[in-house]
Amino acid sequence: SDNGKSREVEVDIDELLDMDSDDHRRSYLQ
């Protein structure tokens, strides 16, 4: 159960970082 929670959090952070990096890239390109 603990491992499953960690995985969920990891995916959430990954998704958030993905969006963040995308925003940063757009800012960099503009």
C-alpha positions, -999 to 999 in steps of 0.1 A, spaced: 0 0 0 28 24 9 46 17 -23 14 23 -43 10 57 -27 46 66 -34 41 56 -71 9 78 -73 27 107 -58 56 102 -82 33 102 -112 15 133 -99 49 152 -95 60 139 -129 29 153 -145 33 186 -127 69 188 -137 60 180 -173 36 209 -173 61 232 -156 89 223 -180 65 229 -209 57 264 -195 94 271 -190 101 260 -226 74 283 -239 88 312 -218 123 305 -231 112 304 -268 91 336 -266 
